[in-house]
Amino acid sequence: MNNCEVFKLCREITLWRALILGEPDYAENVRTAEGPFWCPDSIEDCPRRKEMLGYTPEQIKERRETYQKQFEETSLYRQMGLDPFENVGETVDDLLLKSFGGSDDF
């Protein structure tokens, strides 16, 4: 994997992280930035770049899918008025039931 591919992956993963954490302004800055200037770390010091240089294409695909799934879940939590980080480990079904004041004791 060359530096250009690593840069694109870093940028994409950083964008997903910003969206997951609910930081749309930061996400927009990452999305629209040109060159390596969006990243707070220098190329030599960036742990994400070093980590991704060792990834296989399959691992990169898995990581991308994981971030996308996390984003979809945190978006759903926020739409329901819940803090996604307070509800770690609860399923979407649990949260839906809770949001409607229901109980899982049938």
TIVEXZA-894693 format. One record per residue (C-alpha): residue in three letters; y, x, z. Coordinates in nm, 3 decimals, padded with zeros to 5 digits. Each point is the difference from the previous one (the first is absolute). Layout:
BEGIN
  code        v        u        w
   ALA        Y        X        Z
...
end
This chain:
BEGIN
  code        v        u        w
   MET   00.000   00.000   00.000
   ASN   00.336   00.148  -00.097
   ASN   00.328  -00.017   00.195
   CYS   00.136  -00.284  -00.215
   GLU  -00.302  -00.219   00.077
   VAL   00.022   00.088   00.369
   PHE   00.372  -00.084   00.002
   LYS  -00.066  -00.341  -00.155
   LEU  -00.274  -00.074   00.253
   CYS   00.215   00.114   00.293
   ARG   00.277  -00.223  -00.120
   GLU  -00.228  -00.300  -00.045
   ILE  -00.165   00.044   00.342
   THR   00.338   00.052   00.169
   LEU   00.124  -00.318  -00.169
   TRP  -00.300  -00.198   00.127
   ARG   00.052   00.140   00.351
   ALA   00.367  -00.101  -00.002
   LEU  -00.090  -00.352  -00.114
   ILE  -00.277  -00.028   00.259
   LEU   00.240   00.105   00.274
   GLY   00.253  -00.257  -00.121
   GLU   00.265   00.243  -00.116
   PRO   00.110  -00.144  -00.336
   ASP   00.317   00.214  -00.026
   TYR  -00.199   00.319   00.044
   ALA  -00.261  -00.129  -00.244
   GLU   00.271  -00.068  -00.258
   ASN   00.141   00.350   00.046
   VAL  -00.347   00.148  -00.052
   ARG  -00.064  -00.219  -00.304
   THR   00.327   00.088  -00.175
   ALA   00.032   00.368   00.100
   GLU  -00.031   00.265  -00.267
   GLY  -00.176   00.328   00.055
   PRO  -00.133   00.126   00.334
   PHE   00.322  -00.076   00.186
   TRP  -00.129  -00.323   00.156
   CYS  -00.251   00.193   00.212
   PRO   00.122   00.144   00.331
   ASP  -00.252   00.286  -00.019
   SER   00.019   00.294  -00.233
   ILE  -00.283   00.019  -00.253
   GLU  -00.157   00.293   00.187
   ASP   00.014  -00.172   00.341
   CYS  -00.097  -00.354  -00.093
   PRO  -00.330  -00.092   00.168
   ARG  -00.051  -00.297  -00.236
   ARG   00.020   00.223  -00.307
   LYS  -00.240   00.252   00.151
   GLU  -00.236  -00.280   00.097
   MET   00.009  -00.164  -00.343
   LEU  -00.064   00.324  -00.185
   GLY  -00.352  -00.013   00.142
   TYR  -00.067  -00.366  -00.087
   THR  -00.239  -00.110  -00.269
   PRO   00.115  -00.277  -00.237
   GLU  -00.234  -00.242   00.182
   GLN   00.156   00.084   00.338
   ILE   00.349  -00.050  -00.144
   LYS  -00.101  -00.341  -00.137
   GLU  -00.142  -00.098   00.341
   ARG   00.317   00.114   00.176
   ARG   00.218  -00.197  -00.241
   GLU  -00.212  -00.313   00.050
   THR   00.013   00.042   00.378
   TYR   00.380   00.017   00.000
   GLN   00.026  -00.298  -00.233
   LYS  -00.230  -00.205   00.227
   GLN   00.200   00.103   00.310
   PHE   00.321  -00.102  -00.174
   GLU  -00.141  -00.341  -00.091
   GLU  -00.121  -00.053   00.359
   THR   00.325   00.108   00.164
   SER   00.195  -00.220  -00.243
   LEU  -00.213  -00.298   00.099
   TYR   00.053   00.074   00.372
   ARG   00.377   00.017  -00.052
   GLN   00.002  -00.327  -00.196
   MET  -00.173  -00.158   00.299
   GLY   00.269   00.141   00.233
   LEU  -00.239   00.249   00.162
   ASP   00.040   00.371   00.060
   PRO  -00.280   00.161  -00.205
   PHE  -00.021   00.292   00.241
   GLU  -00.046  -00.221   00.308
   ASN  -00.292  -00.175  -00.164
   VAL  -00.205   00.303  -00.102
   GLY  -00.369  -00.082  -00.012
   GLU   00.044  -00.375  -00.040
   THR  -00.121  -00.159  -00.318
   VAL   00.222  -00.208  -00.224
   ASP  -00.207  -00.304   00.104
   ASP   00.075   00.074   00.368
   LEU   00.369   00.025  -00.075
   LEU   00.008  -00.319  -00.206
   LEU  -00.179  -00.187   00.277
   LYS   00.243   00.142   00.258
   SER   00.304  -00.086  -00.212
   PHE  -00.106  -00.365  -00.017
   GLY  -00.063  -00.016   00.375
   GLY  -00.370  -00.044  -00.051
   SER  -00.294   00.134   00.190
   ASP  -00.318   00.151  -00.128
   ASP  -00.195  -00.187   00.271
   PHE  -00.142  -00.289  -00.201
end
